[in-house]
Amino acid sequence: MTLGTIAWLTLLGLIAWYWWHAKAIKDHVLQAAKAHCKRVDVLLLDEAVYLRGIWFKRDEQGKLRVWRRFLFDFTTTGEERYLGRVITLGKRITHIELEPHRIGPDFY
């Protein structure tokens, strides 16, 4: 094995690790968005969250973490779509927010 081959294998391994780690965080955010929507009596649309921002920020202990902003769509009336946001710092969800929305009928 050459040094170049080892470097490529290492790079591929890091990419695979990052993809797996990012997917786990996205799945965690999706579950939190579902639970939040259920708690405030709105309906999560498309059963999906979308990564719309990534940056590096420091946490309360001063450690550098990956900051992510996920978006999702929800409805209250079944006719209108509203936007929700989930903010994470590292693996921890720091904020969930829903746009101002019209109160609608029960879905359940």
N, C-alpha and C positions, 0 to 999 in steps of 0.2 A: 504494500500500500504506500502510495506517495503522500507527501505532505498536502498536496492539492486535493487529493481524494478525501483525506481526513477533514480538511477544512470544509469541503462541500457537504460531507456527511454531518458534520457538526452544525452547519448552517441549516440543512434540512431538518435536523432534529430540533433545533431551536424554533423553526417555523411551525413544525408539528406541535410542539409543546405550547406555543403561543396560541395557536388555533384552538387546541383543546381547552386551554385555560379561559380564553375569551368566550367560547361556547358555553362553558359552565357558568360564567358570570351572566351571560345573556339569558340562560335558562332560569337562573335565580331571579333576575329582574322581571322576567315574564311571570313567574309565580307571584312575586310581590305585587305586580300591576294587577293581576287577576284578583288577588285577595283585597287590594285596596278598592278596586271597582265594585266588588261584591259588598264590601263594608259601607261604601257610600251610595249604594243602590244605583249604579250605572252599569252599562253593558260594554265590556271590552270587545272591540271589533277586530276581526281578522286573526284573533289569537296570536298576535305577534307584537314584538317591540323592535324598534329600528335604531341602530347606533347612528347618532347624528353629531357627535362631538367627542373628541378625545384629546387630552392634554395631560401635563404633569403638574401636580400640586402637592403641597405639604399637608400632612394630617396634623392633628392636635399635638402629637409628640415630635413634630418636626421632620418626620420621615417622608421622603419623596414617594408619592403614590401615583397611580394612573387614575385620572379623573375622566369619567365617561358620562355622556348625556344620551339617554335613550328616549325616543318618542313612541307614543302609541295613540291609536284612535279609539274613541269611545262614543257612545250615544246614550241619550236619555229618552228620546221619543221614538227611536227607530228610523227616523227620517233624516236627522241632522248629525253630522260628524263633528266631534270636538277633539282637541289635542290634549294629551296628557304627557307629562315628563317625569322621568326617573333619573336622579343623579346618583352616581356611585363614586366613592373614593376608595380605590383598591377593591376589595371584595365587599365592602360595607355600603349599604344603601343609605345615603344621607338625606334624601329629599324625594318626595313624591308630590306632584302638583297636577291639578286638573284646571283647564281653562274655565272661565265662567261659562255656565251652561244653563239651559232651560230645564226646569224640573218636568219630568214626563211621567207616564203611567208605569205601573209595575211590569217587569218583564218575567217575573218568576211565578 
